[in-house]
């Protein structure tokens, strides 16, 4: 799959299970830091607690498919207008605890909460970007990031942001090549406790940075 042949399309409800499976495959170490479950059980737990009914006023999700299989996913979110706050579906605790165990459910939900981030009013945030291991180093991540930059500009946001762990130097180098800069670096005690990754960077991209780079070429 060459970069030119990559088609980024809008997420559909029928992609839900495949997206959850991809997220578990891509972020396995983070999930395994939270729960003592097999991959298939982690996927089932994720599908039960992560309600994917994207509110178009707060987020959009996009996928890349090959032979009808989801091989990449990008989720963008922003601050919801006060008049259209997303509705949350209550969690049925008893079935979850019975199936996965109280400790696993508690740690999973707590860990997911620790990773939550609330964008500012003029900010578009990359909530997650995942590529299947068999399709990495094929330009999909770079295309996703360029797509997110274009979406940010066309949607009227002033900045595109994302969080990345300090030890993920490969991802940081890719972001820097696409004009992202480290805005803040923080030692997050909760993220260190749950994921064993103490230092996290908030990286930002602004359209003015891209214009500046072009002018100096």
Buried (B, 14 or more C-beta within 10 A) or exposed (E): BEEEEBEBEEBEEEBBBBBBBBBBBBBEEBBBBBBEBEEEBBBBBBBBBEEBEBEEEBBBBBBBBBEEBBBBBBBBBBBBEEEEEEEEEEEEEEEBBEEBBEEBBEBBBEBBEBBEEEBEEEBBBBBBBBBBEEBBEBBBBBBBBBBBBEBBBEEEBBBBBBBBBBEBEEBBEBBEEBBBEBEEEEEBEEBBEBBEBBEBBBBBBBBEBBEEEEEEE
